[in-house]
Amino acid sequence: MHGPYPEGKWLQCSYGMLNEIVLSRRLDDSITVCTIEGKKGGKAGQNVFSVECR
């Protein structure tokens, strides 16, 4: 995450077949990298994600 961010840095996740739900969160300006890992969940259509930003 390099360069100017006049509106701040944001993380956004979309959920649903048609992106019916969108969650956004502003990140601290000191954040330089985010790692996202995902895997299939135990139920049909379920996915499990973890997000780590530092």
C-alpha positions in Angstrom: 0.0 0.0 0.0 2.2 2.8 -1.3 1.4 6.3 -2.5 -0.9 9.1 -1.4 -4.3 8.2 0.1 -6.1 11.5 0.5 -9.4 9.7 1.5 -7.6 7.2 3.8 -7.0 3.5 3.4 -10.1 1.3 3.4 -10.8 -2.5 3.4 -14.1 -3.6 1.8 -15.8 -7.0 1.8 -18.8 -7.9 -0.3 -21.1 -10.8 0.6 -23.9 -12.7 -1.2 -24.3 -14.0 -4.7 -25.0 -10.4 -5.9 -22.9 -8.6 -3.4 -26.1 -7.8 -1.4 -24.1 -6.8 1.7 -21.0 -4.7 1.7 -18.9 -3.9 4.8 -16.2 -1.3 4.8 -13.7 -0.2 7.4 -11.2 2.6 7.4 -7.7 1.4 8.2 -5.2 3.2 10.2 -2.8 5.3 8.1 0.2 3.3 9.4 -1.1 0.1 7.8 1.3 -1.0 5.0 0.2 -4.5 4.2 -2.9 -6.8 4.6 -2.9 -10.6 4.3 -6.1 -12.4 3.4 -6.5 -16.1 3.7 -9.6 -18.0 2.7 -10.9 -21.6 2.7 -14.2 -23.5 2.1 -16.3 -23.8 5.2 -18.1 -26.9 6.5 -21.5 -26.0 4.9 -22.5 -25.5 1.3 -21.6 -22.1 0.1 -19.8 -21.2 3.3 -16.3 -19.6 3.1 -14.1 -18.7 6.0 -11.7 -15.8 5.7 -9.1 -14.2 8.0 -7.6 -10.8 7.5 -4.5 -9.5 9.1 -3.4 -5.9 8.5 -0.1 -4.4 9.8 
